[in-house]
C-alpha cells in the first residue's frame, strides 16, 4: 500500500478536531477503513500520533489481522508541529507541487522541511 500524504494530513486534522473518540473508528470520506488504519500505524511509527490501539475484532465479531482497526488517541508535539506547517491549503499544495516536480515523490522529511521553509518565508516577508 502506498503512503498518501493528503490522507496523513486529514487524519491529523481529524485528531485535532476530536471528531472521534479513542474507541471509535476514524472515518475519512473517500477512504476505506484498512487504508486509514494503515496510515494511523504509519503516523505512530513517525511519532506524530500516540497511544494507538489495535482492535482485534470489529462489528459482528469479524477478526482482522494487521492494522485494519487502529484507533489513535492524540497528536504528539511533532504531530501538532507538522499540522501547523501544513494547515494553509495554498502552502500545502505549493509544497506538494514542488516535491512532485523536483523530487518525483513525497518524502515526509523533505515535505516537512519544505513546509517549514515556506511558512518561515511567509512570516518573515510580512
N, C-alpha and C positions, 0 to 999 in steps of 0.2 A: 504494500500500500504506500502511495506517495504522500509526503507531508504537504498539507495545504495551509499556507501561511494566512490566508483570509479566514479560514476556519479557526486557526490558532487565535487570531485577534478577536473573533466573535465569541469564542469560549471565554476569553479573559474579560470581555465586556459583560458577558452574562454573569460571571462570578462577581464582578464588581457591583453589578446591579442586584445581586442576590435574587435572580429570577427563579431560583430553585432552592431546595433545602439539601442538606448533606445526603439524605437518603432518596431524593427524587432523581429521576433520570434528567440529565441535562439535554434539553431539546433545542436544536438549532434548525430552523426551517431550511429544507433542501438537503439535509444530511441524514444518513441512516445512523442508527444508534451505535453500531460497531465502528463506524468511521469516527464519530465523536469520541467514543471511549478510547480508541487508539490514540487520538490526538491529546486527550487528557493524560494518558500514560506518558506520551512524549513530553508534555508540559511539565509533568512531575520530574521526569528524567532531567529536564533542562533547569529545574529549580524555580519554575515560575508559579507552580501551584503546590499546595501541601495538603497532607492528610487525606490522600486519595484512598478510598476503599474500593475493593472489587467484589461485586456481588457474584456469588456462585449460582444462584437461582434467580429467576426473574419471572414475573407474571404467574402463569399457571404451572409453575414448578419446572419450567424448561431449564435445562442445565447448559451453560455456555462455558467454553474454555477460553483462556486468554483474557483479553481486555475488553470484552463485549459490554460490560456494565461497570464502568469506573465512575465513581462519584467524588469529585474534588470538594474539599471543604472551604478552601480560601486561597487567595492570592498570596504569594510571598512578596517581600520587598522588591525583588527583581521583577516579579510579575507586574507589580504596580509601576515600576520604572519603565518597563517595556510598553505598558499600556499608555502611559503619559506621552512617550515619544511617538506613539503610533495613533494617538487619539484623533488628530486632524486628518480628515479623509484626503484632502489635497496632498498633504505631506506623505501619507501612506501610498497613494497612487504614484506620486513622483518617485519615491524610493523604489517601489516595485518596478517602475518603468526603467529607471537607471540600472537596477540589478539585472533585469532581463536583457536589456540592450548591451550592457558592458560585461556582465558576468555570465549570462546564459542561464542562470537559475536563481533561486532564492535561498541563499545561505543565511541562517538565523544570525550568526555573529556579525556578518558583514551588514546585514539588514539593520541590526540594532545600532551598529556604528554609524551607518549612513543616516538613520533616523535621528540620532543624537546630533550629528553634524548639521543636518537640515534644520532641526529645532534651534540649535545654537545660532546658526546664521540668521534665522528669523528673529530671534530675541535680540541679538546684537545689532541688527540693522535698523532697529526702531529707535 
